[in-house]
């Protein structure tokens, strides 16, 4: 059970940080609406407001791809990488021990 918790710790922290970033970007859109006097249904108006809104939209578009990819990688590919890294570590130790014993 502890191994499962450790396996999902980093993806969970990254997911939470991505959601916090998106929350901050969304708050910035609300602040820009107030600052540039753009009423909520409108998405056009001041070019500076449109830039802030574009950042929020692009962030959302990227999160749609990023979060599922993050979790799929952590669940399926990450254990495979861990196993290969262990093999590499074992081989490296074997080679190092062989080099040290020959001296």
HUZIFEN-V70478 format. One record per residue. RES is the residue in three letters. SS is DSSP state (H for helix, E for strand, L for the rest). NEAR is the number of other C-alpha atoms within 8 Angstrom. D_LAST is the distance of its C-alpha to the last C-alpha in Angstrom with 2 decimals. Layout:
RES/SS/NEAR/D_LAST
RES/SS/NEAR/D_LAST
//
This chain:
UNK/L/4/44.44
UNK/H/5/42.08
UNK/H/6/39.75
UNK/H/7/42.79
UNK/H/8/43.75
UNK/H/8/40.32
UNK/H/8/40.43
UNK/H/9/43.72
UNK/H/8/43.21
UNK/H/8/41.98
UNK/H/10/44.45
UNK/H/8/47.19
UNK/H/8/46.42
UNK/H/8/46.32
UNK/H/9/49.60
UNK/H/8/51.28
UNK/H/8/50.21
UNK/H/9/51.54
UNK/H/8/54.80
UNK/H/8/55.12
UNK/H/8/54.66
UNK/H/11/57.35
UNK/H/8/59.63
UNK/H/8/59.33
UNK/H/10/60.04
UNK/H/9/63.06
UNK/H/8/64.36
UNK/H/9/64.08
UNK/H/12/66.39
UNK/H/8/68.92
UNK/H/8/68.75
UNK/H/11/69.19
UNK/H/12/72.19
UNK/H/8/73.79
UNK/H/6/72.92
UNK/H/8/74.15
UNK/L/7/76.98
UNK/L/12/76.07
UNK/L/6/77.60
UNK/L/6/75.34
UNK/L/4/76.48
UNK/L/7/76.02
UNK/L/8/72.73
UNK/L/8/74.02
UNK/L/8/75.43
UNK/L/8/73.66
UNK/H/7/70.70
UNK/H/6/68.54
UNK/H/14/69.28
UNK/H/11/68.45
UNK/H/8/65.00
UNK/H/11/64.31
UNK/H/10/65.59
UNK/H/8/63.47
UNK/H/9/60.30
UNK/H/12/61.31
UNK/H/8/62.08
UNK/H/8/58.85
UNK/H/9/56.85
UNK/H/9/58.65
UNK/H/8/58.09
UNK/H/8/54.34
UNK/H/9/54.10
UNK/H/8/55.74
UNK/H/8/52.76
UNK/H/8/50.02
UNK/H/9/50.61
UNK/H/8/50.83
UNK/H/8/47.78
UNK/H/9/45.82
UNK/H/9/46.80
UNK/H/9/46.32
UNK/H/9/42.80
UNK/H/12/41.97
UNK/H/8/43.48
UNK/H/8/42.33
UNK/H/9/39.49
UNK/H/9/37.54
UNK/H/9/36.55
UNK/H/8/35.29
UNK/H/8/33.12
UNK/H/8/31.84
UNK/H/8/30.89
UNK/H/8/29.07
UNK/H/8/27.23
UNK/H/8/26.13
UNK/H/8/24.86
UNK/H/8/22.96
UNK/H/8/21.46
UNK/H/8/20.44
UNK/H/8/18.89
UNK/H/8/17.02
UNK/H/8/15.68
UNK/H/8/14.74
UNK/H/8/12.88
UNK/H/8/11.10
UNK/H/8/10.21
UNK/H/8/9.04
UNK/H/8/6.80
UNK/H/7/5.52
UNK/H/6/5.50
UNK/H/5/3.83
UNK/L/4/0.00
//
